[in-house]
Amino acid sequence: MMAYSNSNWIVGFLTTAFTLSTMPNGSLQGPHEKRLLNNLLNTYNTLERPVANESEPMEVRFGLTLQQIIDVDEKNQLLITNIWLSLEWNDYNLRWNDSEYGGVKDLRITPNKLWKPDVLMYNSADEGFDGTYHTNVVVKSNGSCLYVPPGIFKSTCKIDITWFPFDDQHCDMKFGSWTYDGNQLDLVLNSEEGGDLSDFITNGEWFLIGMPGKKNTIVYQCCPEPYVDVTFTIQIRRRTLYYFFNLIVPCVLISSMALLGFTLPPDSGEKLTLGVTILLSLTVFLNLVAETLPQVSDAIPLLGTYFNCIMFMVASSVVLTVVVLNYHHRTADIHEMPQWIKVVFLLWLPYILCMRRPGKRITWRMLCMSNKKKKEMELQERSSKSLLANVLDIDDDFRNVGNNSGGGVSGGGGYIRPTTIEETGLIQNNGNNRELQIILQELRYITCRMKKADEEAEVISDWKFAAMVVDRFCLLIFTAFTIIATVCVLFSAPHIIVQ
């Protein structure tokens, strides 16, 4: 066992010696960097503003790199982004001659050991307010310091939903020192173009237009000194392809089904059922869409306005379908068609809509003179004999049936006894006339029933034709309304489709 342990110790010693002999001669960086850190930080005070002249402000060059737009919360009006900040300044107390420290030109120092500007995002909505990760500060031999902390920033953003889903949003991110005023710390933009977008990861819902930056000097009510801030505006545009094919197109299809209800015959019995079913389906669809719409009352979204118009159109179509069914099932013994309905629905609208009734031509003169002519014909019929009475040369007034033109003696039971041959012939003629008058009475009754049936059928036909005219008129009006509403929504938007 002792021999085995001695052999292992000898092998380890030889391996270490070989390793040290093969190392390069310039591996003396560690001691120089340690000595440099000790010399710099032993007397360094993190509370001291590192400037050569304390009457001059510390200049800090500020910029940011936008990596990703994580989410835009319309309901809570928040913007969540992944951003790398960039702060550059010159620390008067962190300078050295690199030749005196073995060629060490830069150092990485934790930020809690150095002075750094207390730059924060003013409109932060994060629970910890500062969402950055504190990385090391890169310090160079000339005293320049570079601090690039990444972070997930949750900022407030005023969401304008007026043109939703064809909207553009402008979200500001305001950065500035929390305690140093403009006389002590001056923020300067790194780039006049604004934020760096070279490494931006595209978002599926939003299209990035730009990110300009602006320097502002503001005097707040709390303090008389001016404070400097840098505000970056994230300009984004919503991609509408998803909303177009998942919200607008289904709504148009549902509304077109409501239009087809006006082409369904009223006798089918499914006309009102179709309209109510479409109204219910649109209501369920709108409830699903309501979760997507922002719940704010500052403005009415364009898509919400469009859906309300379509909802109003479908509800109106159901109401007018009830009117059409009411007209279609009216009868002559219950309803009498007013003159204005005849003029509007039997003359003007059919003429405008190019509708014709087979075998019947209605004119303005016929509609205006119809009632007057009917009254004149009724008076003429009452004052003149019927055609059969004129041919037979008899009186069609049945009140004269029991009158006698000659004299005679009345017997019991109303029997008239003839006295002469002439009287006997007259009585026979009166009996024949009575039979003819009874036949005439039956014919007149049958004729009146047929005329009444024809008149009732004519009134029912007029009501059905009026219902058909209302159907055709509503079909054209609501079709035009749907097309105009859709076109107005699309063309009133700032942009239509952004892929």
Sequence and secondary structure as in RCSB ss.txt:
>XXXX:A:sequence
MMAYSNSNWIVGFLTTAFTLSTMPNGSLQGPHEKRLLNNLLNTYNTLERPVANESEPMEVRFGLTLQQIIDVDEK
NQLLITNIWLSLEWNDYNLRWNDSEYGGVKDLRITPNKLWKPDVLMYNSADEGFDGTYHTNVVVKSNGSCLYVPP
GIFKSTCKIDITWFPFDDQHCDMKFGSWTYDGNQLDLVLNSEEGGDLSDFITNGEWFLIGMPGKKNTIVYQCCPE
PYVDVTFTIQIRRRTLYYFFNLIVPCVLISSMALLGFTLPPDSGEKLTLGVTILLSLTVFLNLVAETLPQVSDAI
PLLGTYFNCIMFMVASSVVLTVVVLNYHHRTADIHEMPQWIKVVFLLWLPYILCMRRPGKRITWRMLCMSNKKKK
EMELQERSSKSLLANVLDIDDDFRNVGNNSGGGVSGGGGYIRPTTIEETGLIQNNGNNRELQIILQELRYITCRM
KKADEEAEVISDWKFAAMVVDRFCLLIFTAFTIIATVCVLFSAPHIIVQ
>XXXX:A:secstr
 HHHHHHHHHHHHHHHHHHHHHS TT  HHHHHHHHHHHHHSS  TTS   SSTTS EEEEEEEEEEEEEEEETT
TTEEEEEEEEEEEEE TTS   GGGGTT  EEEE GGGS    EEETTB  TTS  B    EEEETTSEEEE  E
EEEEEE     TTTTS EEEEEEEEEESS  TTTEEEEES TT SB TT B  SSEEEEE  EEEEEEE SS SS
EEEEEEEEEEEEE  HHHIIIIIHHHHHHHHHHHHGGGS GGGS HHHHHHHHHHHHHHHHHHHHTTS   SSS 
 HHHHHHHHHHHHHHHHHHHHHHHHHHHT  TTT    HHHHHIIIIIHHHHTT  BTTB   HHHHHHHHHHHH
HHHHHHHHS  HHHHHHT    GGGTT  SS  EE GGG EE  SHHHHHHHHHHHHHHHHHHHHHHHHHHHHHH
HHHHHHHHHHHHHHHHHHHHHHHHHHHHHHHHHHHHHHHHHHSS S   
